Structure formats: C-alpha cells, structure tokens
Amino acid sequence: MQQTFYSNGKLLITGEYLILDGAKGLALPTKMGQNLIVESTNTETIHWKSYDADGSIWFEEILSFDEITATNSIAPESVKGTLIRILQVANGMNPDLLTNSNGFVITTQLSFPRNWGLGTSSTLINNIAQWFQIDAFELLHQSFGGSGYDIACAQNNTPITYSIVNGSPKIEQLTFEPEFAKNMYFVYLNQKRNSKSAIAEYHSNKTAQLSEHIEAINALTNDCIDAKDFGCFTRIIDQHEILLSTILKTETVKAALFPDFEGTIKSLGAWGGDFVLVVSKENPSSYFIGKGYETVIPYGEMIL
C-alpha cells in the first residue's frame, strides 16, 4: 500500500518574531512545497530517501525501529539525528503506527530548492504528522519549537492570519488579492540564518514596550490586508520594517544592502536570511541580478 502526503511552503509577510509573543501576522502559503510517500515493507526498518527540487538525493539513511522507539532523546546535531528526534516524538504521540507495521520505504520530494528557506522542516513535520495521524502543532512544539505559523501555511491553501492565543494557534483564512500584486516580487538573498539562534537573539532584545509593539504590529498587519493601492501598501510595509529594525536593533535590509533601490524592500522571517519582499513600480529583476541576486520571483509565481 502507498500513501502520499503533501504540505505547502510558507512566507511570513508581517509579524515576524513578535508572533511568538501573541502578535498577529499575515502568512502566505506558497505554490511550492514537499510531499512524502509511504510504502510498506517487511524489513523492520525505515529506508528514508529525500530528494531536492532538482531530483538529486540530499539525504538517505536506513533507520531501525529500535532507534525510533528508544526512550533516550537524540540530540539533533545532524540530519539523521533531527529526523530520528521528530520520529521519536511522533511515535510517542501514536505508537500504534510502528507497532502494527513491518517496515517502510519513505520518499520525500521538495518542489523548491531546500536552501530557499520556504519550509523544508515545517513541511516535513506536517507530512509526518499526517502520516502518524497526530497534531502537527504539538509535534512541532515537542521537536523543533517555533511559533507554528509555518505549520498553518502547510495546512492551508489560502492566505491566513496567524497568532497564538492562550497558548494555542489561531488561524483565520482570508482573501488577499491586491491589485498591486503585479508589483510584488520575492528576491532570494542566499544568507540563511539559523532560526533558533535568531529567536534567541530576539528574546534577548525584548523590552518593556513589548505590548505596545505587539499592538502596533497587529495594526500594521490589518492595514496591510486592507491596503487598497500601491502607495498605501508600501507605506505600511516601510513602517513595519522600521519598527522591526528598532525592536531587533538591526539595520533594515534596504539600508544595509540596497540603499539606492527605488522601491520598498522588506525582510521576511529570520531577518537577513532567505527571501525579501520587494514592492516596485518597475520590474526590479535587472537591478537585483546586477547586484548578484539572480532569483527574483513574481508574486503570482510564488503564492497560492
């Protein structure tokens, strides 16, 4: 018997780190994601193969059931260690799956390059949760940690707002189809940051004005969703970028890398990392390619 599971990738437009403290963010599932194919065997092992978007195998390992059912916690210091840790947590949440099985061949396939930061881990966690028939948010909480907005994107096929209310995710589907979407692009910076260290850095910089900052972010998120025209949207995005720059005590990406660009640039996710949102009256591809950033994706090609 073969089972196939699929999860969407993610981009977080507003909110960033403050979602961890209850702020509301605008999150967009992407057209690209990851699937997981499960085939049963009689080997008492899991033969795991992970393919990148170009068809190359980037990880392959044979895992014994004993490694997954062991009670000792595995330190996620390698790809194998991280995978075993996720599977250990999943098995703890539903031990019947392995108990009633004789082995598996698992194949994962990304439809985006795994270094893009669109959710290699979150799509994997959501797919494993579907396979084990468990709560993906709880699986994330017990394994990787994080706000969970990426899991919400993995599970939804429309733009969403995401927040944490009383410790639980609050997800609201919405329509976000601005006329100025044709002026929006995503540019890959190829400067991936470690999410855990970025989160730790955010926590160390939090101030007494946190509640005021959350209120401001919520207002900007709502304004972003309701923006009617190009000029209004760019002003909101610029305000958000300035606020986060102040909170994180970090220079904006435009000031740091693209001060001469005629348009709006916004960091996404872990600041200074993977993609940035670019809002421009003219197609900005030639500018960014000239600066050495060759991956420039129009909004309509990226977002569901």
Disulfide bonds with the S-S distance in Angstrom:
none
